[in-house]
Amino acid sequence: MTKEGYIPFQGSANFVGRQHELSLLREKLQQPGAVAISAVSGMGGVGKTELATQYARQHEADYPGGICWLNARKSDLAAEILQFAVFKMNLEVPQELGGRKLNLEQQVEWFWQNWRPTEGLVLIVLDDVTSLKSCRKLLPKSNRFRILMTTRLRRLDTNFVEISLDVLSAEDALIFLTKVLGEQDQRVKRESQVAESLCAWLGYLPLGLELVGRYLVEEPDLSLAEMLQRLKAQQLQDEAIDPTEEQLQDTEMTAKRGVKAAFELSWRELNQKTQCVGELLSLFAPDVILWEWVESTSKSLNWIEADVKEAKKQLYKLHLIQRLVDGDGGYKIHPLIREFLKLKRAASEQTDELKRAFAETFIAIAQQIPDSPTRRDIESVKDAIPHLAEVAQNLTDAVSDENLISAFAGLGKFYYGQGLYALAQPWFEQCVSVVQSRLGEEHPSVATSYNNLAYLYSLQGRYTKAEPLFIKALKLYQRLLGEEHPSVATSYSNLALLYNSQGRYTQAEPLFIKALQLSQRLLGEEHPHVAQSYNNLALLYNSQGRYTEDEMRALRKLQKDYPNAPFLFMSSRKSPLAPDSIRGIVEQAGKWASLPFPVHAHMLRHACGYYLAREKIDTRTIQGYLGHKNIQHTVRYTQL
């Protein structure tokens, strides 16, 4: 009996990495005692069969009793085991024993009991197990057998030692690609950065890397840049990673399927509703996915909650989604699986419905971002930003006219709220372009997009670019909505604030007054916008130093009428405090509090700024209140 015939694959000569997994396999399978069973699990194309092949060939000497390799994906494993007995070991398996007919399970048991040679450890490889139920009763029971399973199923059995196989590291992926291309090929050296990008696009998946490498060997004049460009354009349809099984039969590759065909095997294991959830997942950006977003979208689609939970279980079980260890309910999808799911969605009848529901989920998140987001606001939405960007870039056709502006505005506010104006700018500029293209020039949303972009320019101190946009927004609102509309009042305020920032007080004042009067007429005296208008006007007067004797008289009257009120700061003689007195009081308070740093009165001003930002007061209002000439000095308070 030649053991060589028991391993159907030669194993890749370009095999790299996996030393830890090979060592772990040897350690677990060599343990004495009961039958040792180890399962190598992982997504399709990750190299489970290759790892089993490498282990079997490197450690043949550990198994003097022989090695038996079985394809567990075949529907009749018992028949395959018995064929192995007949054709590989020349055993005649009895149909009956002691006058009793033997069924298939009993015949398989007889075979294991009569394995030849009769001594020494035996390695049984069950490759691509799809169901433990179908093979459990066929496993040998003697402790001389060591069983190695490969499977796409996570946690095949809690009694088995599981070795979860991940994609290659970025470094090993590059080494692997270089080895497949051969020593004489200089493309990886010449295009090192492109080579790294190519490996990343393939998600460091061994099957994808080997297929593309072999294709490049056949096309020596094809640059890596051209290969990457083609893959990005044709995705999984490209012949480099989607060869036919007939093409692969003539190769020494362990895998005999293309990437798409490898994923198709897992897809067929899913029920119909799970496939629908998989199609939905293809809409997410290649980033962290919180499952609560999937649940929220599924509610819009009127899916049954239990079906969605079961879908998550199935997708996770088959390694089609990966749970993040350090996340709170976060998952990721391999980039090539995402492309596979996109193909499935494109062929689905419900693709438009999925897009609409997905877009609604992230538009709702965008609409929750305030105009002056705090650090807490930023933190609460940061994981959603890549998916919101996906909506803005690729799914605006699924967004209603009413909400079209929200995706771009949400992204812009997320970035400018952190002082990242350069990152906010393209979203606000794209917003103007997209809204104009969809809705035409004469639409209120166009005016709003002008306002948003102008506000960003003003934050950057680019007043000459901001002013014409604020004016265009005001005129457009007036033309479309009439003078008596809150949006017109807001536009007056925006333009006035811009002028105030530039010290153009005579131009700002009439606009502030118009905004106040219009808000009073439309909203009533008790509305927050009216209070805001009063505040804006007061800040203007404060900037001009227009303090009146009326104010001093009012303060003295307040002191007289309420001598014990805590609202006025006075000296021990009940007179106004001098600036030096205030500074001394604050410094002394810091010493009494044993603070480990010098304290000065200006810190109270900063504390006020941080407090107002935390209370979500508009950044422009804080700027005016504190008298900052440049709004960038104010933005610091939103970044804590």
C-alpha positions, 0 to 999 in steps of 0.5 A: 500500500502506497500512502502517496495515493491517499492525498489527491493534491500535490499542494502548492509550491508557492505556499506561504504563511500558515506556520502557526496553523500548521503547528497548531494542527500537529499539536492537536492531532497528536494528542493521545487518548480518544479520537482527536478531531480538528476542524479547519474552518473559513470562507470559500477560497481562504485555503482550507483544503490547501492547508490540509494538503500541506499538513498531510504532506509535511507530516506523513511520517507521523501517520505510519498507519496511512492517510485517507482523504475523502470528499465530504461534499459528495452526497453519499459519503458512506459509498465513497468510504467503501469505494476507498476500501475496495479500490485503494486498499483492495479490501472486500467489504462483507455485505453480511456478517454472521448471517446478519446483513450489514447496512452501509453504516455497519459496513463502514464500521467494519472497514475502520476496524479492519484498516490496514496496516493494523498498527500506527496512527491513521489520518482521515481527512474529510474535505469540505464538510457541509453537515456534521449530521451526514458524517457523524455516524461514519467516523471511526471510533478507535483512538488510532485515528486522527480526523481532520475536517475542512469546512465553511461552517463556523463552530462545526461542533463544540467538542471539536478543536476549531482552527479558524483560517483567515485571509493572508496578511498583507505581507504574506499576500505580496510574497505569495503573488510574487512567488506565483509570478516567478523569480524572473517576473519583475512586475511586483518590484516595478509596481510595488504600490500597485501590487499592494493595492491589487492584493488589497482589492483581492482582500488578501484571499489566497484563491483570488491571488493565485488565480490573478497571479496565474493569469498574469503569468499567461499575460507577461505584457499586462501591467499590474495597473492594467490588471487592477483597473480591469478588475475594478471595472469587471469585478468578479466577472473578469476572466482572471478570477472567474475561469471555468472549471475546465480551464482549471483542470489542467493546472496544479492548483488545489482549488478547481473553482474560480472565486465566484464559483467558490462563493456560489457553494456557500450561497446555495446553503442559504435559505431564500430570506437569508439570501435577501439579507445578503443582497441587502448587505451588498449595499453597505460600504466596505466598512464596519456594519452595525447589525442595528442598521440591518434591523432598521432597514429590514423593518422598512422592508416589513421583514419578519424579525425572526427571519433576519436573526436567523439570516445573521446566524446563517451568514455568520456560520458560513463565514459570509460575515465576520464579527468584530471582536472589539466592536459592539455588534459590528460586522464586516464583509470580505470585499470579494464577497461584497462584490459577489453579493452585489451580483446577486442583488443586481439580478434580484427583482427587489433591488430598487426596494432594497436601495430605497430602504437602505437609503432611508436608514442612513438619511435618518441618521444624517438628519440627526446631526446638528448644525454644530455637532459636539464631540459626542454627536460626532462619536455617535455617528462616525461608524455610519459615515462610510455608508452615508457616503455610499448613499451620497455617491452611488444611491441618490436615485433611491433618495426622495427629492425631499431628502436629497440634500440630507446625505450631503449636508450630514457628511458636511456637518460631520467633517466641519464639526471637527474643523475638517473643512477640506473634507467637508467642502467636496460634499457641500459642493457636490450637493449643489451640483446634484440638487441643481441637476435633479431639481433644477435651479428654481427649487428651495433645496438649491437655496439651502445647498447654497446656504450650506456651502456659503456657511462652510466658506465663511468658516474657512474665512473665505468671505468673498466666496461665501457672500455671493452664495448667501445672496443667491440663496436669499433671492431664491428663497424670496422668489420661490417662497415669498418674503413672508417665510422663515427661510427668508428670515434665516437667510437675512441672519446668515448674511448679516452674520457674515457681514458682522464677522467682517466688521461690516456693521452698517450692512449687518444691522438692517439685515438683523433687524429684518430677520428679527421683525420677520421672525416675530411676525411669522413665529411669534414672540415666544419662539426660539428663533426670535430669541436668537434674532435678539441675541444676534442683534445684541452681539452686533451692538456689543461688537460696536461697543454700543453700550447705553446708560439705560443698561447701567441704570437697569443694572443699578435698579436690579441691585436695588430691587434685589439686593441679595440676588446672585445674578450681579457680581459686586465688591464687598462695598456693593459697587462694581468690580474692577477688572483687577479685582476679578482676576485676583478673585479667580486666581485665589480661587484656583489656589484654594482649590489646590489646582495643579496649574495657574488659574486666570479669569480668561479660563471662564471665557473658555468654559463658557465657550465649551458649555455653549457648544455642548448645549448645541448653540450655533457656532456663529452665535458663540462667535458673536457672543465671545467677540471672535473676529475669526470663527476658527477660534470658536470652532475649537469649542466644538472639538472637545 
